[in-house]
Structure formats: structure tokens, C-alpha cells
Amino acid sequence: MRPGVAFSSQPSNLELWPIGNCQISALIDRTGGIVWSCVPRVDGDPVFCALMNDERRDAGVWRIELVGQVSAEQAYIRNTPILVTRLEAEDGSAIEVLDFCPRHEGKGRMYRPVAISRIVRPVAGSPRIRVVLSPMRDYGAAPAETTRGTNHIRYLLGPEALRLTTDAPVGYILEGRPFRLEQDMHFFLGPDEPFGGPLREEIRRMEQATRDYWQRWVRGLATPVEWQAEVIRCAITLKLCQHEETGAIVAALTTSIPEAPHSERNWDYRYCWIRDSYYTVQALNRLGALDVLEKYLAYLRNIVDAAKGGQIQPLYSVMGVSELHEVAAPALAGYRGMGPVRVGNAAYLQVQHDCYGQIVLPTVQGFIDQRLLRIADERDFASLEQVGEMAFAMHDQPDAGLWEFRTRKEVHTYSAVMGWAACDRLAMAAEWLGRADRATLWRERADTIRARIEAEAWVPDGDEGGHYGASFESDYLDASLLQMVELRFLEPDDPRFLSTFEAVEAQLRRGDFMLRYAAEDDFGAPETAFNVCTFWLIEALHLVGRSDEARALLVTMLSHTTASGLLSEDLDYNSGELWGNFPQTYSLVGVINCAGLLSKPWSSVR
């Protein structure tokens, strides 16, 4: 930050640092301000919502302001989501702010309260600070009402209430007055109940236990040799996107950051998409993070049970709620004033047939992987076959597709291939269980779907052969066709894949980046690259023998990550600026998958 420039004049950007504990999360801006956090969980009311209200930067924020501040530096404690922010003033005084959400084992269970802890330390000179703590309620409609005690402040948020317990002067906080920081101060914003034990000792104990938990978790990851730090940061953040109570995994921690400036492509991603979650558990499984998979499989079993053999929605709330009515939050202006800010997502009403395959594929591992605490059995197989029945029945029926078109339906090739994959993997599971009759049935159904895809999705192109199209009805292309190898529908040296890749690259590649599709959709022509599609491009380049180019593109993508090492959903392929909800699980999956694919082996360094 430039000296003499007030922070309130700086517009929001995606230089954000997530913290969390798999119950609550928060996004911290480049000078240590908590600008986004929802309670009591990720899809709740954003009590800190300044990210969506640039013009009211003192509302919906928790900031430790250093008087005369001229610079800020930030870093995570290694292999944790514990953030340290150092602020320095023009007179040389400085402070450090350590932020974390407690997560550690205690009393035989995981302690992960709806709470944010902060430790503020003087590290140079005689710093003066001001604590700006202004939670809002009802999506920014009104400030929280407050009551005070000797060492605490209660914030009334309608049905929810939070209590700040602190050894800082409560009066200074309530009145927003600067004061001299002469010793470490501790803040615990959490449940509306008395804080148990001495504040200083307990918060420091929590911080150490939280640090130990995450560093032990990371130690169990099977990371590649190269890009280890990047993979570890993505893995930690993907875990933060899981709501541990149910096992659901959200697509992102935010709502309504537009995919492109003034595009109104503003969507609420704080829900569990079956598709996004499939890719997340697949990536973490490759790293050996089976705890995330196990909890997500439990979530899926509940979803399948509730569907009773019927249609599966593309997304649900983290609690498994099916109705996610989409409305606008009128009190919030939006990211950089680019509203609307949406709550809920009407995509829950859409028909997206790929979700059946995305339930079957991760679930099949539950029958085979002996490391899991709960091995799936015959009853689970019978339940999963109901999902397979829907996959087979719907493989050639129109849907909104994985890109969730709101005004048109087609038989999308990706959805059909996912239907094939569901039947193929059910056959594999049946063979593992010794059910030869069911294996034969599902193999025949997989063959039937394959024949239909070959007949309907292939687009001839004269003497040049042709390529697969994005749908059965038209010959346009989309980047999901590159997933045909990942799903084992095609081999990477299959001439049909090579010609399809050539066509996709020619039509959708924009320099170093990849569009999901180029055709106009409900909101016009896409203006930004879709980050996961660029990672699919990198994977395809490697598979067809262009590995040097793939490595170079991976390095380019990593150069566009935030200082926190993360990515959002989209990227302006001209300016390189990040857009879309943040952090986006799809994009982090791409980093993990491509690093694992392109890294030199561990044997090369032994």
C-alpha cells in the first residue's frame, strides 16, 4: 500500500487469505481485515460482508488498524491455514496479527467451534491500533446490536449471537478509539457463552493444537516432488471447503463474485455440487487424504437415500437441503459494486444427468479400498445400482449440461460419457463383489451407451476425419471433451481423441488459457477463461506428448495465483486478472492434478 493512501479508498480484489476449521471460514484481505465470513456455516448470513460492499468498508469487517500504516506482509504458518499479517507504520512501529479458527482433537472429538481467534502482538516501536469490529446481519441490511460486559461484547444477529471475549479494552473497541498496544492482546469471537479458562493461555493452547493438527494432516499427504508447497496449500484449502458435520464440499467460499466485469454472471457457490465435489475428492484421494473422501461418501449416501431411486439434483445445501431458492440481497452493492449479490442458486431446479456418474465414480472406491474405516457392502451396492439405473435411463436425454445453461437443453456428450462411466464402474464393482450377473448387465449397458455416443456425438469432417461435438444435436465444441481420456472412455493415442483435442484447442484456446466454450450462452459470449479448463488443456498436452509445453503452461498458471497461492474460477485472458468465486475448488483441483502428472518422480531425488 502506498504511504498516505487510506485503505478505504482501495477497491476489493481477490488477494484474500482463507482461514477455517471445516465449520466456519473467513477471508482476510491484504492488510489483515476479515472481509467475508458467514455464520453458523459457509452458507449462512455473512456477518462480515465488506467484500461485497466497497463503499461501506467500515461495515461488515473486523480489522486491526495500525495508525500510520504504510506496508503489510502476510504468510501462512507452514502447512497450516493459520495466517500471520505484519503491519508497519511510517514511524517504524509494527504489529503482527495471527488469525486462525480452532481445530483440534479434544475430549474424544474434533473441536471446531463457530469461532475466529486473533492474537495481536507489538513487534517494533510503540504502535497504536484501532479495532474495527462491525458485524452485520441479514446480508448487510443492519449492524448487529451489541451489549457489553467487563471483558466481552455480545453481537445479536437475529437467531444467532456471537460473543467477543478479549483482554483488550472493551470500551476502545466499542467506540473505535485508537490506543497504544503495549502487550499481546487476544480476541475470541465465538459462541454466545462464557469463555472457559484463562483467555491468554487457552487461545495460545488452541493455536498450538490447531497448528499441530494441520501439520500432522499435511504429513500424511502423498505430494509430488515438484510444486509441493503449491499442492499442499491447495489441499489444505480444499479441506477447508468441506463442511465436516455432514461431509458436504462446497464449490467455493463466496457468492456473487462475477465471472467477468459487469457480466451479471454472479452466482452463489456456497453449496455442494455433486460434480465439483467429485473432482475434489478425486484430487485429494490422489494425495491420500481419505478422511475427506470418507466423510463425503457418507453425505452421498444420505443424498441417494433421500432421492429414493429418483432424480438426483446437481447441487444441495451442505445440510442436504434440496430447495435453494435464488434471491438477491438488496443491501449489498456487490463485489466492486457489480451486483446483484445472490443468495441461493436456481441451478438446483436444473436437470444435469452427469451427476449420476459423479456419484457412482467416487462411491465405487468404497467397495475396494481396504484403508477405509467403512467398507461398502451389498446393501450399498443395491442402493448405488438405483443411481446407475437413472444414469442409463437418462444418458440420451436432454439436460442443461455441466455448464448449467439456463435457457436451453441438449443431449450433452459429457453427460452421456458420465452415464457410460457410471455403468462401467458399476460393472467393475460387481466383479469385485463376485456378482457376475450384475457385472454382465452393467457391462452391456455401458456398451449400449458407448455405441450411442459414437453414433450421435461424432461430427464427420470430410477427409480430415472429424471430432466429437459437445452435444448430440450440434457440432459446437466445449472443453469437457478433453475429459474423455480421464474418464477412460478413450485412450490418449486414440485418433478420435487426437482429432477432437486438435479441434478444441484451435477453437477454445486463447494464448495460454482455455475457454469452456466460445458459443454465446444465456448471457452472451464468454469473456474470461475458465481456470479448470486451462488445467484440462495442460493434462491433454502432456497426454499427447507435448509435456514441455504442458509444464510451461502450469508454471504460467501458478504465476497467476494470489499471494495466498490460490485461484478463483475465472481469469481475464488479456490482463491476467482473476474473477469469479474464490477460492474455487475446481481450480485448486487442477493445480493438484497437473502437478502430480508433470512432476519428476520421487525416485529421481533418492
Steps between C-alpha positions, in 0.01 A plus 500: 500500500629848418575730795229757565226308314208402720412134475131580457582645157636168375249286307442136587707240324561129532827530693331313781625247756254231616501370855255245640435182692250306280209663687560870448731685261615855444679693226764749607609784273850623427526708820351248740134602489238226520273602212293183450375244749162331540339348809417246617648335189619582150149552354381711793460875548825684415558691823820630342399611152722796410628302200158562347470865607798709392325828582447398865840366596444557874184288496517122503872486574739409781818694455798570726613839369851624568509878523726636225523168321713496183561132427365151557650154462318168534584132516348179629676306772649212302254223411208662683218746429625719787576846361754754625466860381774753578399866482760779512444871555686799362673554837644146491261351753354165406255235612423139410149358479465123522165366376356149525183301553557240772508140383645221709403186684364529851288287729483226240366714218606772259473849648400735214283776646332781310784724608785719377805562717744790464822576682641853452864558593717813510826416323671839451480852640190630677211403272153647536209296373127532446273197504218527247253222577162551332310180422181536295183296482247405232752519215626847585160650575581619852784503753488248779361632826751491784505456873814507709654343802826561682709296257256412226263641239190318377393549138134418437445372145135401503482127572876488549717679754877521529709595800837671484717411797815709522770645722500819290311805637134437415413869503765582240360229273139616532593864439757427231770698680872458430713382788860402564580131469750424775452124536347208314122512481264211435159484335258208483181563303286193543192344656288714730617335819761574766854427390643207693839547664760779492470676164871546422600147590201339330535686170870421485429137581235493225741653251770245573254210488354632172850535356584145605178363348559650156867419483428137589224491236736634235768249602266223385465639146672328208622811323701518178869599515449819304254775595458355850419831668237580239337158528497511880335842505234385255438182700458690827257740335298221342463346844380838633224480238356187664223546756615226731171463686340342191794437265373738231757690294415848373608630161642821652483704819333803340196611310460739208854591403430549127659277239583815303457872571137619488392168349233418762641149493485519879418169666486365852756219522469424873326170427597145423504424128520126439729569204745733673516275803583199281803680361602618847497157663670353193790745535532461877477122463805515275679665790375239746260730690246226561335683791338743255383214277351303790297792629383590149388142431282520811345819359437327167331205669255740662434673167437166327271383781295820481464470121341153540618389159383819330670798346812637666535877503826661385545671837378504859567703810773377732222360719347315203212746452369473146322834453744788456275786389699771326444859613701822505635666815403866445714646780827385340633692199712211381867438432635839383137608482425239232179350636277321538606304806310173472395270781403149394544351156222419254722233341349262756194492272706397198535155355867403473547133421876490555440502876412127500846407382653741748325316783597154378869567426618602849260259671641193323828552682311427820462134394866451417725717716595305811642810669153643557346473845166399347507259207189511280289184491223334297238740635706795382537335159124455471451867584767606252339292227196726529727791405633291212146434381446875472836546326402244238147631457614862457819462299330605175257754644544879478638687799651836593850351488793555729513870407143540628338675206184665628301537178577196287534123525687250286637150535847601618786266414664548840178392674471195277864404565437534873204265458730254327754538781231428761408172331864409437597551865193315627611204291842525661349514850277200423802301389680591822198382701481175303167593339564372149136543393494867597842556346371367168191720519693820568766419242229456236344830598838674480544356149155625400583854614839489326336403172251786533777754567700377203197529276361832624791708630750447221515789250650390164730750330562374147847367432630631836298246696301704749463553872256449784251779553387646830149366443313251286299775328775743394865511401627771733787414735560532870797425722330212681577281197857490629372296795425199281847362575482573874171309512661209310256526209794550261873434508727802453642359175156433352477689169151617597635666814794651314275656237255621766781656702632672190158648427438605862841665529455687173157635593522557876860577585582866559876528535592316818140457613189307411134592466238249609317577173499785248136496393266760646297388797218651706717804586685544171850390397739393779750773588740309726687172501373227731797397712423131532475479121852637471613219731313251278697647210825444692406138569412440134826657379693257718293202387565570131876535552534879535625482859744791481218726390279359775762579765542852370124559516483363855771744605303778331182407685683489831632850431140620501417368845436745780765568762322231703574250222142458384275556199146611434272357232588724204782705356508789255713353221615848394588661833552188714266632773307242700120503503227273633439347839796431726668272581357277228532127567508416129806720449688364802430146377668598174819603680515171692427279200742672262781516755463127565494425129800712404730475802815295478475184714622470857747235381687775316600667828584191703 
